[in-house]
C-alpha cells in the first residue's frame, strides 16, 4: 500500500476518534444521571484503546500493547464496581 494513502486513512481514523471523544466528553459532563456518565466513561475507555491501536498502526511500535491490556482490565473492573455499588439518583 502507498504510504500517503496509509497515512491518509490513519488521519481520517484519528479525526473520527477526536470527534467521538468530544461527543463522549459532552455526555460525561451533561449526563442527567450517574448511569449516563458511566456509559460515557465506558465509551471513553474504548475510544482511548482505539486511539492507542491507531498509534500502533501509525508508528509500527507495539510497546503500548501491554498498556492497552491494562486499560481494558481497569475499565472493566471500574464499570463492574461502579454498577455494583451505585446508589439511585434522587428523582
N, C-alpha and C positions, 0 to 999 in steps of 0.2 A: 504494500500500500504506500502511496505517496506520503511523504512526511507532512506536507502542507495540508492535505486532506485529513490526515490523522489528527493534527493539531486543531484544525477547524472543528472537527467532531467533538474533541475534548473541550474546546472552548464553549461550544453550544451546551454541552452537558454541564459544564461549570456554571454557566449563566442560569440554566434552569434550576440548578441546586441553590444558587443565591436567591432566586425568586421564591422558591419553596421555603427557604429559610426565613425570608421576610414575612411570608404569609403565616408561617408557624409562630414566629415571634409575636405577630399581632394576635394570634389565637391564644397564646400564653398570657399576654398582658391583659386582653379584654375578655377572657373567658368568663361566662356568667357564674360558673361554679368550679369547684376544685377538680371535678372529674374531667371537664373540658380542658383544664390546664394540664392534667395528667396525660391526656391524649396528645396534647401539643408537645409535651416533653418527650413522649414516646416517638413522635414524629421527628423531633429534634435529634434524638439519638440515631434514628435511621438515616436522616439527612447527613449527619456527621460521619457515619460509616460509609455512606455513598461518596462523600467528598474525599475520604481517605482512599477509597478504591479508585476514584478518578485520579488522585495524586499518584497512586501506584502505577496506573496506566500511563500517566504523563511522564513520570521520571524513570520508569522501569526499575524502581528501587523497592524491594519487598520488605524492608526493615520495619515498616509500620504495620505489618500484618498481625503481629502479636498485640499491638495496641488496639487494633480492630476487634480482636477476640476479647480483650479486657473490657472494652467499651460495650460490646454486646452483652457480656455477662453482667456488668454493672447496671445496664439499662433494664435487663430482665429482672434482676433482684430488686431494684428500686421500684419497678412497676408492681411487682407482686407484694412488696412490703407496704407500699402506699395504699393499694387497694384493700389489703387485709386489715389495716388499722385505720382506715379512713372513717371519720365521723360525718354524719349527714350535715349538709349546709343548712343554715337557717332559712326557712321559707319566707 
